[in-house]
């Protein structure tokens, strides 16, 4: 394996792509240490320290930050990350299935894709202006820091809030540009790599917390941080990764037979091939959608309970919908994951088009007539394997809550053992290795995943 890694850097073009990608990711991480000029750094430090002591709102911000490559609570110029771009991309992708002009653009090929990307950028700027303004207002009011405002009193005015919104919008647009540069001149998917870098950036702080806890407690069964818990969680971490890779790469292969054609004395075609259907067709999107949607009732009930102090019903509802806090939240989380798995699969997988393509190419599925029967069969197969994929996503999404409530009370540690973070890291790593392999194989080098002969 070491010789294969050295081979990667022997290819000049691949080496330049990897170095450029690393530099751009480094610039992305540096931006999180540049905060808005009117932020109260002392209060930011205090708010972050409070967030490690079970503050539900801080835990929510941590969950949102995982799939948006952002840090919402520190007021940096990259505070929103690429969340507005992801939001705009999802909206346009969904509109493409119900809005005829966008659907026509999608069918135009490369030129249509460029037009949609241009519209997505404009929508990103608009979404970012709104989100950044309300985020700064929340930071100033102390909603995200336990009641303590994070904006210096002299700058706590509408004008400076608008200036901060413009700065954060410029930061998000710059991150969007970095992602596009990685796509064009680097290696891998730029947006996905930014999210992965944001997740891995939390690893040093988690490692420091555990190292400090082990140095203090040693082997102590009752402590939050102990050697025995670290060994157990390391075993669980490896096990979860193996399962995630297995399901992510899992496919249901449908046999396809091509029709035979007689050309003179030669018989052509008749080959037997396979149509692969992914078990996890929807990827990580159902978890992102479900997490985002469940934030709405929490914020509503939380604000109402603060407005009507002493109302036990509103307080109980806010606690019930707090991420990872109870049976109601986890039940709704699993139900929404199943719903969005089937919804996203229905949006991205069209059995009728696939059946028509097989028919036009002179191929068919043995035992099923081309056309409607083939489309119905493909749809039934996809419905069955989507159920398995949804169950897998539901288990992965609930694992951090189980680990946080049983093994350790640290949500930051639990996020590395499941949920969106681990799924994104594994998916992006597999995609990156495959793209590096394609460069190596194109130049007659063995790929990183090829077995030694």
Secondary structure, DSSP 8 states (H G I E B T S, - for coil): -HHHHHHHTTSHHHHHHHHHHHHHHHHHHHGGG-B-TTB-HHHHHHHHHHHTTT-HHHHHHHHHHHTTT--TTTTBTTTTTTHHHHHHHHHHHHHTTT-HHHHHHHTTTHHHHHHHHHHHHHHHHHHHHHHHHHHHHHHHHTTTTTT---B-GGG-SHHHHHHHHHHHHHHHHHHHHHHHHHHHHSSS-HHHHHHHHHHHTTHHHHHHHHHHHHHHH-S-TTSSS-HHHHHHHHHHHHHHHHHHHHHHH-EEEEEEEE-EEEETTEEEE--EEEEEEETTTTTTHHHHHHHHHHHHHHHHHHHHHHHSTT-HHHHHHHHHTSTTSSHHHHHHHHHHHHHHHHHHHHHH--HHHHHHHHHHTTEE-TTS-TTHHHHHHHHHHHHHHHHHHHHHHHHHHHHHHHHHHHT-S-HHHHGGGSHHHHHHHHHHHHHHHHHHHHHHHHTT---TTS---
